[in-house]
Amino acid sequence: MKCRFGDERLYDFHDSDVPERCFFCKTAVDECFIVREIQARKMIHVCADCLITRCSEYLLDNTRPWEEQK
Ligand SMILES: [Zn+2]
């Protein structure tokens, strides 16, 4: 997917991130939330449970609209 915003490098995903798995608990989930992990300052996928229980380990980053998967 080609980014059309010109800011792709600011939204790099964490080296250990896998798109359909939660970064924290490694569970495979259909719907993940995308947030920014604090230590690496990189984007990660998180499940709904970890979104609630591990909120000190990430920041919400809604500064950019995410493009639909085509
Ligand atoms: Zn999780």
N, CA, C, O and the ligand as a Tripos MOL2 file, in Angstrom:
@<TRIPOS>MOLECULE
protein
  281   279    71     0     0
PROTEIN
NO_CHARGES

@<TRIPOS>ATOM
      1 N           0.8530   -1.1960    0.0000 N.3       1 MET1
      2 CA          0.0000    0.0000    0.0000 C.3       1 MET1
      3 C           0.8870    1.2440    0.0000 C.2       1 MET1
      4 O           1.7150    1.4250    0.8920 O.2       1 MET1
      5 N           0.7100    2.0760   -0.9820 N.am      2 LYS2
      6 CA          1.5230    3.2940   -1.0740 C.3       2 LYS2
      7 C           0.8900    4.3720   -0.2100 C.2       2 LYS2
      8 O          -0.3110    4.6320   -0.2820 O.2       2 LYS2
      9 N           1.7360    4.9950    0.6140 N.am      3 CYS3
     10 CA          1.2570    6.0770    1.4770 C.3       3 CYS3
     11 C           1.1570    7.3590    0.6680 C.2       3 CYS3
     12 O           2.0480    7.6720   -0.1220 O.2       3 CYS3
     13 N           0.0740    8.1000    0.8620 N.am      4 ARG4
     14 CA         -0.0660    9.3380    0.0900 C.3       4 ARG4
     15 C           0.1150   10.5820    0.9550 C.2       4 ARG4
     16 O          -0.1500   11.6950    0.4990 O.2       4 ARG4
     17 N           0.5660   10.4070    2.2010 N.am      5 PHE5
     18 CA          0.6870   11.5600    3.0790 C.3       5 PHE5
     19 C           2.1200   12.0860    3.1910 C.2       5 PHE5
     20 O           2.3290   13.1850    3.7050 O.2       5 PHE5
     21 N           3.1070   11.3230    2.7200 N.am      6 GLY6
     22 CA          4.4860   11.8010    2.7760 C.3       6 GLY6
     23 C           5.1060   11.7750    4.1560 C.2       6 GLY6
     24 O           6.1480   12.3910    4.3780 O.2       6 GLY6
     25 N           4.4770   11.0660    5.0970 N.am      7 ASP7
     26 CA          5.0090   11.0310    6.4630 C.3       7 ASP7
     27 C           5.2200    9.5960    6.9330 C.2       7 ASP7
     28 O           5.2100    9.3150    8.1310 O.2       7 ASP7
     29 N           5.4090    8.7050    5.9890 N.am      8 GLU8
     30 CA          5.4290    7.2800    6.3100 C.3       8 GLU8
     31 C           6.5100    6.9240    7.3250 C.2       8 GLU8
     32 O           6.3040    6.0500    8.1660 O.2       8 GLU8
     33 N           7.6630    7.5960    7.2530 N.am      9 ARG9
     34 CA          8.7690    7.2510    8.1600 C.3       9 ARG9
     35 C           8.4240    7.5690    9.6140 C.2       9 ARG9
     36 O           9.0110    6.9980   10.5330 O.2       9 ARG9
     37 N           7.4750    8.4780    9.8200 N.am     10 LEU10
     38 CA          7.0610    8.8050   11.1870 C.3      10 LEU10
     39 C           6.1200    7.7480   11.7500 C.2      10 LEU10
     40 O           5.8200    7.7370   12.9440 O.2      10 LEU10
     41 N           5.6640    6.8710   10.8840 N.am     11 TYR11
     42 CA          4.7000    5.8490   11.2950 C.3      11 TYR11
     43 C           5.2340    4.4480   11.0440 C.2      11 TYR11
     44 O           4.4780    3.5370   10.7060 O.2      11 TYR11
     45 N           6.5340    4.2840   11.2110 N.am     12 ASP12
     46 CA          7.1470    2.9580   11.0850 C.3      12 ASP12
     47 C           6.5910    2.0370   12.1580 C.2      12 ASP12
     48 O           6.3390    2.4520   13.2890 O.2      12 ASP12
     49 N           6.4050    0.7780   11.7770 N.am     13 PHE13
     50 CA          5.9700   -0.1960   12.7730 C.3      13 PHE13
     51 C           7.1690   -0.7930   13.4960 C.2      13 PHE13
     52 O           8.2610   -0.8860   12.9360 O.2      13 PHE13
     53 N           6.9590   -1.1900   14.7260 N.am     14 HIS14
     54 CA          7.9790   -1.8080   15.5750 C.3      14 HIS14
     55 C           8.5260   -3.0540   14.8790 C.2      14 HIS14
     56 O           7.7850   -3.7720   14.2070 O.2      14 HIS14
     57 N           9.8300   -3.3060   15.0450 N.am     15 ASP15
     58 CA         10.4490   -4.4730   14.4090 C.3      15 ASP15
     59 C           9.7650   -5.7730   14.8080 C.2      15 ASP15
     60 O           9.7110   -6.7060   14.0070 O.2      15 ASP15
     61 N           9.2450   -5.8550   16.0230 N.am     16 SER16
     62 CA          8.6210   -7.0860   16.5160 C.3      16 SER16
     63 C           7.1130   -7.1190   16.2840 C.2      16 SER16
     64 O           6.4370   -8.0400   16.7400 O.2      16 SER16
     65 N           6.5860   -6.1250   15.5820 N.am     17 ASP17
     66 CA          5.1380   -6.0860   15.3790 C.3      17 ASP17
     67 C           4.7210   -6.9940   14.2240 C.2      17 ASP17
     68 O           5.3650   -7.0310   13.1750 O.2      17 ASP17
     69 N           3.6290   -7.7220   14.4450 N.am     18 VAL18
     70 CA          3.0270   -8.5580   13.4020 C.3      18 VAL18
     71 C           1.5880   -8.0740   13.2250 C.2      18 VAL18
     72 O           0.8440   -8.0160   14.2040 O.2      18 VAL18
     73 N           1.1800   -7.7280   12.0060 N.am     19 PRO19
     74 CA         -0.1140   -7.0640   11.7970 C.3      19 PRO19
     75 C          -1.3400   -7.7230   12.4370 C.2      19 PRO19
     76 O          -2.1550   -7.0130   13.0260 O.2      19 PRO19
     77 N          -1.5070   -9.0360   12.3470 N.am     20 GLU20
     78 CA         -2.7360   -9.6220   12.9030 C.3      20 GLU20
     79 C          -2.5620  -10.1570   14.3220 C.2      20 GLU20
     80 O          -3.4230  -10.8810   14.8230 O.2      20 GLU20
     81 N          -1.4630   -9.8080   14.9650 N.am     21 ARG21
     82 CA         -1.2360  -10.2650   16.3390 C.3      21 ARG21
     83 C          -1.0370   -9.0910   17.2730 C.2      21 ARG21
     84 O          -0.5020   -8.0490   16.8940 O.2      21 ARG21
     85 N          -1.4840   -9.2870   18.5140 N.am     22 CYS22
     86 CA         -1.2610   -8.2530   19.5280 C.3      22 CYS22
     87 C           0.2280   -8.2230   19.8810 C.2      22 CYS22
     88 O           0.8320   -9.2650   20.1350 O.2      22 CYS22
     89 N           0.8100   -7.0320   19.8960 N.am     23 PHE23
     90 CA          2.2300   -6.8740   20.2070 C.3      23 PHE23
     91 C           2.5520   -7.3730   21.6110 C.2      23 PHE23
     92 O           3.6130   -7.9570   21.8290 O.2      23 PHE23
     93 N           1.6540   -7.1510   22.5620 N.am     24 PHE24
     94 CA          1.9300   -7.4840   23.9550 C.3      24 PHE24
     95 C           1.6820   -8.9540   24.2600 C.2      24 PHE24
     96 O           2.5860   -9.6330   24.7480 O.2      24 PHE24
     97 N           0.4780   -9.4700   23.9870 N.am     25 CYS25
     98 CA          0.1560  -10.8350   24.4010 C.3      25 CYS25
     99 C           0.3050  -11.8370   23.2610 C.2      25 CYS25
    100 O           0.1360  -13.0380   23.4700 O.2      25 CYS25
    101 N           0.6190  -11.3570   22.0540 N.am     26 LYS26
    102 CA          0.8830  -12.2060   20.8800 C.3      26 LYS26
    103 C          -0.3440  -12.9980   20.4050 C.2      26 LYS26
    104 O          -0.2170  -13.8880   19.5630 O.2      26 LYS26
    105 N          -1.5100  -12.6830   20.9320 N.am     27 THR27
    106 CA         -2.7290  -13.3520   20.4930 C.3      27 THR27
    107 C          -3.0770  -12.9050   19.0710 C.2      27 THR27
    108 O          -2.9150  -11.7360   18.7220 O.2      27 THR27
    109 N          -3.5550  -13.8480   18.2590 N.am     28 ALA28
    110 CA         -4.0350  -13.4990   16.9200 C.3      28 ALA28
    111 C          -5.4330  -12.9070   17.0440 C.2      28 ALA28
    112 O          -6.3290  -13.5280   17.6160 O.2      28 ALA28
    113 N          -5.6150  -11.7160   16.5120 N.am     29 VAL29
    114 CA         -6.9160  -11.0420   16.6090 C.3      29 VAL29
    115 C          -7.3100  -10.4710   15.2550 C.2      29 VAL29
    116 O          -6.4670   -9.9990   14.4910 O.2      29 VAL29
    117 N          -8.6050  -10.5240   14.9740 N.am     30 ASP30
    118 CA         -9.1050   -9.9600   13.7230 C.3      30 ASP30
    119 C          -8.9940   -8.4370   13.7160 C.2      30 ASP30
    120 O          -8.5520   -7.8290   12.7400 O.2      30 ASP30
    121 N          -9.4040   -7.8460   14.8240 N.am     31 GLU31
    122 CA         -9.4030   -6.3870   14.9000 C.3      31 GLU31
    123 C          -8.3990   -5.9130   15.9410 C.2      31 GLU31
    124 O          -8.5960   -6.1070   17.1400 O.2      31 GLU31
    125 N          -7.3200   -5.2890   15.4740 N.am     32 CYS32
    126 CA         -6.3230   -4.7250   16.3690 C.3      32 CYS32
    127 C          -6.4310   -3.2080   16.3530 C.2      32 CYS32
    128 O          -6.9110   -2.6150   15.3870 O.2      32 CYS32
    129 N          -5.9820   -2.5980   17.4260 N.am     33 PHE33
    130 CA         -5.8550   -1.1490   17.4710 C.3      33 PHE33
    131 C          -4.4040   -0.8000   17.1940 C.2      33 PHE33
    132 O          -3.5000   -1.5240   17.6120 O.2      33 PHE33
    133 N          -4.1760    0.2900   16.5020 N.am     34 ILE34
    134 CA         -2.8170    0.7290   16.2110 C.3      34 ILE34
    135 C          -2.4710    1.8880   17.1310 C.2      34 ILE34
    136 O          -3.1400    2.9210   17.1400 O.2      34 ILE34
    137 N          -1.3980    1.6900   17.9140 N.am     35 VAL35
    138 CA         -0.9600    2.7070   18.8680 C.3      35 VAL35
    139 C           0.5620    2.8310   18.7820 C.2      35 VAL35
    140 O           1.2110    2.0780   18.0560 O.2      35 VAL35
    141 N           1.1290    3.7880   19.5310 N.am     36 ARG36
    142 CA          2.5770    3.9700   19.4820 C.3      36 ARG36
    143 C           3.2090    3.4680   20.7780 C.2      36 ARG36
    144 O           2.8920    3.9490   21.8670 O.2      36 ARG36
    145 N           4.1050    2.4980   20.6420 N.am     37 GLU37
    146 CA          4.8000    1.9360   21.7990 C.3      37 GLU37
    147 C           5.7950    2.9760   22.3120 C.2      37 GLU37
    148 O           6.5140    3.5910   21.5260 O.2      37 GLU37
    149 N           5.8340    3.1710   23.6300 N.am     38 ILE38
    150 CA          6.5630    4.3140   24.1760 C.3      38 ILE38
    151 C           8.0790    4.1510   24.0530 C.2      38 ILE38
    152 O           8.7560    5.0840   23.6220 O.2      38 ILE38
    153 N           8.6330    2.9770   24.4250 N.am     39 GLN39
    154 CA         10.0920    2.8300   24.4490 C.3      39 GLN39
    155 C          10.7160    2.9650   23.0680 C.2      39 GLN39
    156 O          11.7090    3.6720   22.8980 O.2      39 GLN39
    157 N          10.1310    2.2840   22.0780 N.am     40 ALA40
    158 CA         10.7180    2.3190   20.7390 C.3      40 ALA40
    159 C          10.1550    3.4760   19.9160 C.2      40 ALA40
    160 O          10.6990    3.8150   18.8640 O.2      40 ALA40
    161 N           9.0790    4.0750   20.3870 N.am     41 ARG41
    162 CA          8.3740    5.1450   19.6650 C.3      41 ARG41
    163 C           7.9340    4.6710   18.2850 C.2      41 ARG41
    164 O           7.9200    5.4480   17.3300 O.2      41 ARG41
    165 N           7.5800    3.4120   18.1860 N.am     42 LYS42
    166 CA          7.1360    2.8590   16.9070 C.3      42 LYS42
    167 C           5.7010    2.3730   17.0480 C.2      42 LYS42
    168 O           5.2120    2.1350   18.1530 O.2      42 LYS42
    169 N           5.0390    2.2320   15.9090 N.am     43 MET43
    170 CA          3.6390    1.8300   15.9130 C.3      43 MET43
    171 C           3.5260    0.3160   16.1500 C.2      43 MET43
    172 O           4.3690   -0.4590   15.6990 O.2      43 MET43
    173 N           2.4830   -0.0800   16.8560 N.am     44 ILE44
    174 CA          2.2450   -1.4950   17.1450 C.3      44 ILE44
    175 C           0.7560   -1.8010   17.0480 C.2      44 ILE44
    176 O          -0.0750   -0.8950   17.1220 O.2      44 ILE44
    177 N           0.4210   -3.0730   16.8820 N.am     45 HIS45
    178 CA         -0.9610   -3.5390   16.9210 C.3      45 HIS45
    179 C          -1.2440   -4.0860   18.3160 C.2      45 HIS45
    180 O          -0.4270   -4.8040   18.8920 O.2      45 HIS45
    181 N          -2.4070   -3.7380   18.8460 N.am     46 VAL46
    182 CA         -2.7570   -4.1280   20.2060 C.3      46 VAL46
    183 C          -4.1950   -4.6500   20.2320 C.2      46 VAL46
    184 O          -5.0700   -4.1050   19.5580 O.2      46 VAL46
    185 N          -4.4350   -5.7110   21.0150 N.am     47 CYS47
    186 CA         -5.7990   -6.2390   21.1540 C.3      47 CYS47
    187 C          -6.5950   -5.3970   22.1450 C.2      47 CYS47
    188 O          -6.0280   -4.5720   22.8610 O.2      47 CYS47
    189 N          -7.8900   -5.6040   22.1830 N.am     48 ALA48
    190 CA         -8.7600   -4.7860   23.0400 C.3      48 ALA48
    191 C          -8.4090   -4.9580   24.5160 C.2      48 ALA48
    192 O          -8.4610   -3.9900   25.2750 O.2      48 ALA48
    193 N          -8.0550   -6.1670   24.9350 N.am     49 ASP49
    194 CA         -7.7230   -6.4030   26.3410 C.3      49 ASP49
    195 C          -6.4630   -5.6410   26.7470 C.2      49 ASP49
    196 O          -6.4380   -4.9770   27.7830 O.2      49 ASP49
    197 N          -5.4240   -5.7410   25.9270 N.am     50 CYS50
    198 CA         -4.1730   -5.0510   26.2550 C.3      50 CYS50
    199 C          -4.3320   -3.5340   26.1360 C.2      50 CYS50
    200 O          -3.6270   -2.7800   26.8060 O.2      50 CYS50
    201 N          -5.2490   -3.0940   25.2910 N.am     51 LEU51
    202 CA         -5.5090   -1.6650   25.1660 C.3      51 LEU51
    203 C          -5.9440   -1.0870   26.5080 C.2      51 LEU51
    204 O          -5.6060    0.0450   26.8550 O.2      51 LEU51
    205 N          -6.7010   -1.8900   27.2550 N.am     52 ILE52
    206 CA         -7.1930   -1.4440   28.5610 C.3      52 ILE52
    207 C          -6.1430   -1.6530   29.6530 C.2      52 ILE52
    208 O          -5.9080   -0.7630   30.4700 O.2      52 ILE52
    209 N          -5.5070   -2.8380   29.6660 N.am     53 THR53
    210 CA         -4.6670   -3.1980   30.8110 C.3      53 THR53
    211 C          -3.2340   -2.6670   30.7180 C.2      53 THR53
    212 O          -2.5450   -2.5950   31.7360 O.2      53 THR53
    213 N          -2.7750   -2.2960   29.5300 N.am     54 ARG54
    214 CA         -1.3720   -1.8970   29.4040 C.3      54 ARG54
    215 C          -1.2430   -0.4710   28.9070 C.2      54 ARG54
    216 O          -0.3270   -0.1430   28.1530 O.2      54 ARG54
    217 N          -2.1580    0.3630   29.3330 N.am     55 CYS55
    218 CA         -2.2200    1.7160   28.7810 C.3      55 CYS55
    219 C          -1.0180    2.5830   29.1520 C.2      55 CYS55
    220 O          -0.8410    3.6520   28.5680 O.2      55 CYS55
    221 N          -0.1850    2.1540   30.1070 N.am     56 SER56
    222 CA          1.0020    2.9620   30.4220 C.3      56 SER56
    223 C           2.1600    2.6530   29.4750 C.2      56 SER56
    224 O           3.1970    3.3140   29.5260 O.2      56 SER56
    225 N           1.9850    1.6540   28.6140 N.am     57 GLU57
    226 CA          3.0920    1.2370   27.7500 C.3      57 GLU57
    227 C           2.9820    1.7570   26.3170 C.2      57 GLU57
    228 O           3.8500    1.4980   25.4830 O.2      57 GLU57
    229 N           1.9070    2.4910   26.0430 N.am     58 TYR58
    230 CA          1.7490    3.0170   24.6790 C.3      58 TYR58
    231 C           1.0720    4.3780   24.7460 C.2      58 TYR58
    232 O           0.5240    4.7720   25.7750 O.2      58 TYR58
    233 N           1.1250    5.0800   23.6280 N.am     59 LEU59
    234 CA          0.4090    6.3420   23.4660 C.3      59 LEU59
    235 C          -0.5710    6.2020   22.3150 C.2      59 LEU59
    236 O          -0.2620    5.5650   21.3080 O.2      59 LEU59
    237 N          -1.7380    6.7880   22.4560 N.am     60 LEU60
    238 CA         -2.6240    6.8800   21.3110 C.3      60 LEU60
    239 C          -2.0010    7.8610   20.3290 C.2      60 LEU60
    240 O          -1.5200    8.9220   20.7280 O.2      60 LEU60
    241 N          -2.0070    7.5180   19.0750 N.am     61 ASP61
    242 CA         -1.4620    8.4120   18.0680 C.3      61 ASP61
    243 C          -2.4690    8.5330   16.9450 C.2      61 ASP61
    244 O          -2.4220    7.7930   15.9620 O.2      61 ASP61
    245 N          -3.3650    9.4610   17.1040 N.am     62 ASN62
    246 CA         -4.4030    9.6830   16.0920 C.3      62 ASN62
    247 C          -4.1150   10.9420   15.2840 C.2      62 ASN62
    248 O          -5.0250   11.6140   14.7990 O.2      62 ASN62
    249 N          -2.8250   11.2440   15.1520 N.am     63 THR63
    250 CA         -2.4710   12.4680   14.4500 C.3      63 THR63
    251 C          -2.5430   12.3100   12.9410 C.2      63 THR63
    252 O          -2.3430   13.2690   12.1960 O.2      63 THR63
    253 N          -2.8260   11.1120   12.5030 N.am     64 ARG64
    254 CA         -2.8610   10.8860   11.0590 C.3      64 ARG64
    255 C          -4.0350    9.9530   10.7340 C.2      64 ARG64
    256 O          -4.2810    8.9840   11.4520 O.2      64 ARG64
    257 N          -4.7550   10.2520    9.6510 N.am     65 PRO65
    258 CA         -5.8100    9.3460    9.2300 C.3      65 PRO65
    259 C          -5.2110    8.1090    8.5780 C.2      65 PRO65
    260 O          -4.3100    8.2220    7.7460 O.2      65 PRO65
    261 N          -5.7020    6.9310    8.9450 N.am     66 TRP66
    262 CA         -5.1710    5.7030    8.3630 C.3      66 TRP66
    263 C          -5.9230    5.3910    7.0890 C.2      66 TRP66
    264 O          -7.1510    5.4690    7.0370 O.2      66 TRP66
    265 N          -5.1600    5.0320    6.0450 N.am     67 GLU67
    266 CA         -5.7920    4.7200    4.7760 C.3      67 GLU67
    267 C          -6.4170    3.3340    4.8140 C.2      67 GLU67
    268 O          -5.9230    2.4360    5.4950 O.2      67 GLU67
    269 N          -7.4930    3.1720    4.0860 N.am     68 GLU68
    270 CA         -8.1310    1.8650    3.9690 C.3      68 GLU68
    271 C          -7.2210    0.9110    3.2100 C.2      68 GLU68
    272 O          -6.5010    1.3090    2.2940 O.2      68 GLU68
    273 N          -7.2670   -0.3730    3.6120 N.am     69 GLN69
    274 CA         -6.5440   -1.3980    2.8420 C.3      69 GLN69
    275 C          -7.2930   -1.6020    1.5450 C.2      69 GLN69
    276 O          -8.4980   -1.8520    1.5410 O.2      69 GLN69
    277 N          -6.5690   -1.4940    0.4420 N.am     70 LYS70
    278 CA         -7.2460   -1.6820   -0.8430 C.3      70 LYS70
    279 C          -7.0660   -3.1110   -1.3200 C.2      70 LYS70
    280 O          -7.5630   -3.4730   -2.3870 O.2      70 LYS70
    281 ZN         -3.0980   -8.3310   23.7210 Zn       71 ZN71
@<TRIPOS>BOND
     1     1     2 1
     2     2     3 1
     3     3     4 2
     4     3     5 am
     5     5     6 1
     6     6     7 1
     7     7     8 2
     8     7     9 am
     9     9    10 1
    10    10    11 1
    11    11    12 2
    12    11    13 am
    13    13    14 1
    14    14    15 1
    15    15    16 2
    16    15    17 am
    17    17    18 1
    18    18    19 1
    19    19    20 2
    20    19    21 am
    21    21    22 1
    22    22    23 1
    23    23    24 2
    24    23    25 am
    25    25    26 1
    26    26    27 1
    27    27    28 2
    28    27    29 am
    29    29    30 1
    30    30    31 1
    31    31    32 2
    32    31    33 am
    33    33    34 1
    34    34    35 1
    35    35    36 2
    36    35    37 am
    37    37    38 1
    38    38    39 1
    39    39    40 2
    40    39    41 am
    41    41    42 1
    42    42    43 1
    43    43    44 2
    44    43    45 am
    45    45    46 1
    46    46    47 1
    47    47    48 2
    48    47    49 am
    49    49    50 1
    50    50    51 1
    51    51    52 2
    52    51    53 am
    53    53    54 1
    54    54    55 1
    55    55    56 2
    56    55    57 am
    57    57    58 1
    58    58    59 1
    59    59    60 2
    60    59    61 am
    61    61    62 1
    62    62    63 1
    63    63    64 2
    64    63    65 am
    65    65    66 1
    66    66    67 1
    67    67    68 2
    68    67    69 am
    69    69    70 1
    70    70    71 1
    71    71    72 2
    72    71    73 am
    73    73    74 1
    74    74    75 1
    75    75    76 2
    76    75    77 am
    77    77    78 1
    78    78    79 1
    79    79    80 2
    80    79    81 am
    81    81    82 1
    82    82    83 1
    83    83    84 2
    84    83    85 am
    85    85    86 1
    86    86    87 1
    87    87    88 2
    88    87    89 am
    89    89    90 1
    90    90    91 1
    91    91    92 2
    92    91    93 am
    93    93    94 1
    94    94    95 1
    95    95    96 2
    96    95    97 am
    97    97    98 1
    98    98    99 1
    99    99   100 2
   100    99   101 am
   101   101   102 1
   102   102   103 1
   103   103   104 2
   104   103   105 am
   105   105   106 1
   106   106   107 1
   107   107   108 2
   108   107   109 am
   109   109   110 1
   110   110   111 1
   111   111   112 2
   112   111   113 am
   113   113   114 1
   114   114   115 1
   115   115   116 2
   116   115   117 am
   117   117   118 1
   118   118   119 1
   119   119   120 2
   120   119   121 am
   121   121   122 1
   122   122   123 1
   123   123   124 2
   124   123   125 am
   125   125   126 1
   126   126   127 1
   127   127   128 2
   128   127   129 am
   129   129   130 1
   130   130   131 1
   131   131   132 2
   132   131   133 am
   133   133   134 1
   134   134   135 1
   135   135   136 2
   136   135   137 am
   137   137   138 1
   138   138   139 1
   139   139   140 2
   140   139   141 am
   141   141   142 1
   142   142   143 1
   143   143   144 2
   144   143   145 am
   145   145   146 1
   146   146   147 1
   147   147   148 2
   148   147   149 am
   149   149   150 1
   150   150   151 1
   151   151   152 2
   152   151   153 am
   153   153   154 1
   154   154   155 1
   155   155   156 2
   156   155   157 am
   157   157   158 1
   158   158   159 1
   159   159   160 2
   160   159   161 am
   161   161   162 1
   162   162   163 1
   163   163   164 2
   164   163   165 am
   165   165   166 1
   166   166   167 1
   167   167   168 2
   168   167   169 am
   169   169   170 1
   170   170   171 1
   171   171   172 2
   172   171   173 am
   173   173   174 1
   174   174   175 1
   175   175   176 2
   176   175   177 am
   177   177   178 1
   178   178   179 1
   179   179   180 2
   180   179   181 am
   181   181   182 1
   182   182   183 1
   183   183   184 2
   184   183   185 am
   185   185   186 1
   186   186   187 1
   187   187   188 2
   188   187   189 am
   189   189   190 1
   190   190   191 1
   191   191   192 2
   192   191   193 am
   193   193   194 1
   194   194   195 1
   195   195   196 2
   196   195   197 am
   197   197   198 1
   198   198   199 1
   199   199   200 2
   200   199   201 am
   201   201   202 1
   202   202   203 1
   203   203   204 2
   204   203   205 am
   205   205   206 1
   206   206   207 1
   207   207   208 2
   208   207   209 am
   209   209   210 1
   210   210   211 1
   211   211   212 2
   212   211   213 am
   213   213   214 1
   214   214   215 1
   215   215   216 2
   216   215   217 am
   217   217   218 1
   218   218   219 1
   219   219   220 2
   220   219   221 am
   221   221   222 1
   222   222   223 1
   223   223   224 2
   224   223   225 am
   225   225   226 1
   226   226   227 1
   227   227   228 2
   228   227   229 am
   229   229   230 1
   230   230   231 1
   231   231   232 2
   232   231   233 am
   233   233   234 1
   234   234   235 1
   235   235   236 2
   236   235   237 am
   237   237   238 1
   238   238   239 1
   239   239   240 2
   240   239   241 am
   241   241   242 1
   242   242   243 1
   243   243   244 2
   244   243   245 am
   245   245   246 1
   246   246   247 1
   247   247   248 2
   248   247   249 am
   249   249   250 1
   250   250   251 1
   251   251   252 2
   252   251   253 am
   253   253   254 1
   254   254   255 1
   255   255   256 2
   256   255   257 am
   257   257   258 1
   258   258   259 1
   259   259   260 2
   260   259   261 am
   261   261   262 1
   262   262   263 1
   263   263   264 2
   264   263   265 am
   265   265   266 1
   266   266   267 1
   267   267   268 2
   268   267   269 am
   269   269   270 1
   270   270   271 1
   271   271   272 2
   272   271   273 am
   273   273   274 1
   274   274   275 1
   275   275   276 2
   276   275   277 am
   277   277   278 1
   278   278   279 1
   279   279   280 2
@<TRIPOS>SUBSTRUCTURE
     1 MET1         2 RESIDUE 1 A MET
     2 LYS2         6 RESIDUE 1 A LYS
     3 CYS3        10 RESIDUE 1 A CYS
     4 ARG4        14 RESIDUE 1 A ARG
     5 PHE5        18 RESIDUE 1 A PHE
     6 GLY6        22 RESIDUE 1 A GLY
     7 ASP7        26 RESIDUE 1 A ASP
     8 GLU8        30 RESIDUE 1 A GLU
     9 ARG9        34 RESIDUE 1 A ARG
    10 LEU10       38 RESIDUE 1 A LEU
    11 TYR11       42 RESIDUE 1 A TYR
    12 ASP12       46 RESIDUE 1 A ASP
    13 PHE13       50 RESIDUE 1 A PHE
    14 HIS14       54 RESIDUE 1 A HIS
    15 ASP15       58 RESIDUE 1 A ASP
    16 SER16       62 RESIDUE 1 A SER
    17 ASP17       66 RESIDUE 1 A ASP
    18 VAL18       70 RESIDUE 1 A VAL
    19 PRO19       74 RESIDUE 1 A PRO
    20 GLU20       78 RESIDUE 1 A GLU
    21 ARG21       82 RESIDUE 1 A ARG
    22 CYS22       86 RESIDUE 1 A CYS
    23 PHE23       90 RESIDUE 1 A PHE
    24 PHE24       94 RESIDUE 1 A PHE
    25 CYS25       98 RESIDUE 1 A CYS
    26 LYS26      102 RESIDUE 1 A LYS
    27 THR27      106 RESIDUE 1 A THR
    28 ALA28      110 RESIDUE 1 A ALA
    29 VAL29      114 RESIDUE 1 A VAL
    30 ASP30      118 RESIDUE 1 A ASP
    31 GLU31      122 RESIDUE 1 A GLU
    32 CYS32      126 RESIDUE 1 A CYS
    33 PHE33      130 RESIDUE 1 A PHE
    34 ILE34      134 RESIDUE 1 A ILE
    35 VAL35      138 RESIDUE 1 A VAL
    36 ARG36      142 RESIDUE 1 A ARG
    37 GLU37      146 RESIDUE 1 A GLU
    38 ILE38      150 RESIDUE 1 A ILE
    39 GLN39      154 RESIDUE 1 A GLN
    40 ALA40      158 RESIDUE 1 A ALA
    41 ARG41      162 RESIDUE 1 A ARG
    42 LYS42      166 RESIDUE 1 A LYS
    43 MET43      170 RESIDUE 1 A MET
    44 ILE44      174 RESIDUE 1 A ILE
    45 HIS45      178 RESIDUE 1 A HIS
    46 VAL46      182 RESIDUE 1 A VAL
    47 CYS47      186 RESIDUE 1 A CYS
    48 ALA48      190 RESIDUE 1 A ALA
    49 ASP49      194 RESIDUE 1 A ASP
    50 CYS50      198 RESIDUE 1 A CYS
    51 LEU51      202 RESIDUE 1 A LEU
    52 ILE52      206 RESIDUE 1 A ILE
    53 THR53      210 RESIDUE 1 A THR
    54 ARG54      214 RESIDUE 1 A ARG
    55 CYS55      218 RESIDUE 1 A CYS
    56 SER56      222 RESIDUE 1 A SER
    57 GLU57      226 RESIDUE 1 A GLU
    58 TYR58      230 RESIDUE 1 A TYR
    59 LEU59      234 RESIDUE 1 A LEU
    60 LEU60      238 RESIDUE 1 A LEU
    61 ASP61      242 RESIDUE 1 A ASP
    62 ASN62      246 RESIDUE 1 A ASN
    63 THR63      250 RESIDUE 1 A THR
    64 ARG64      254 RESIDUE 1 A ARG
    65 PRO65      258 RESIDUE 1 A PRO
    66 TRP66      262 RESIDUE 1 A TRP
    67 GLU67      266 RESIDUE 1 A GLU
    68 GLU68      270 RESIDUE 1 A GLU
    69 GLN69      274 RESIDUE 1 A GLN
    70 LYS70      278 RESIDUE 1 A LYS
    71 ZN71       281 GROUP 0 **** ****
